[in-house]
């Protein structure tokens, strides 16, 4: 695993230097030759270190004698601290292997001294970890920022939105393990039958609480090796995202447009919900991503999808006013998926200020597709009223032919036509939905 740690260090250096995305880094040529075990360790170490970066830096700062650490040295210490305090690795092994990442006797000696001092300061005699977080009574935002490793401005955003108690529950939920959730292709198999098939292969599942077509897998091999994947019996989709098709309920023979479709999950679900009858137009701005949809549709055995490159702000005039259902799942700051994408937390609020204008433009353009009496579903995976409720309210103020449509889904009621799902309340990704209906002519 020494080489894997070196790869983790190189990727961590590149992530911080170049502001790259972790998922892209993990698929770089540097990881191509790794075994499944090595890749799993690399993913856990890299994602975990980035996720806990603020906490790790605070702990390092209390122990290290120097405040002006070289970025490379700091990353070595981050990796070492994460292994010592968040992974089940013997302390002597974590220290020795982390020290080996240093360049020269000076850096190696410094890293060794800091790691051993941290063990003395942060681990009790019985092996428990005891971190001296800042006093919450003297500043709750700073305490939560250090304890849960979220930027202070993001913590303040959630405190203003949810209050003290609910914010801490939300931050804790982002650190909880996220099991794999799949949507069943009910055109080929029932949810119960797929659960039985997976149980026969030693994979335990449970039905999703709100989605009628979802299964949560307690543990599983890589997705492509799960029984039924190659047969198109399911596709990966969080339970919150699965609710889109249940809310829209496209009927057989209907015309559906998904304006920002990649990677294709909501388009697949709409096609399945409509019995693969009618047409689902899966549009996306990025032509390079369209093969994700075409390949997914082929594997699932869906023939009703029409896939094409299209800017969502420039709707196809040939479909104007002719679509029964429209899916407008817009780009967002991702504040609802910070548990799965830990690197987003360090840039989310920067993006949040730029996005409402684009989201409003996409919603307005998408509304042109809707036929009289048809419905449009606006959605994001963020927890930011500026990108959610305020965008919808601004649209409705400018579009008198549309109004919110009440709905219920999976036991969740939305009498006002909109709903927000929270990880700490619903056990799903954070998600926002607004169902809008065009009045009949």
Buried (B, 14 or more C-beta within 10 A) or exposed (E): BEEBBBBBBBBBBBBBEEEBBBEEBBEEEBBEEBEEEBBEBBBBBBBBBBBBBBBBBBBBEEBBEEEEBEEBBBBBBBBBBBBBBBEEBEBEEBBEBBBEBBEEEEBBEBBBBBBBBBBEEBBEEEEEEEEEBBEBEEEBBBBBBBBBBBBBEBBBBBBEBBEEEBBBBBBBBBBEEBEBBBBBBBBBBEBEBBBEBBEEEEBEBEBBBBBBBBBBBEEBBEEEEBBBBEBBBBBBBBBBBBBBBBBBBBBEEBBBBBBBBBBBBBBBBBBBBBBBEBBBBBBBBEEEBBEBBEEBBEBBBBEBBEBEEBEBBEBBEEBEBEBBBBBBBBBBBBBBBBBBBBBBBBBBBEBBEEBBEBBBBBBBBBBBBBBEEBBBBBBBBBBBBBBBBBBBBBBBEEBEEBEBBEBEBBEBEBEEBBBBBBBBEBBBBBBBBBBBBBEEE
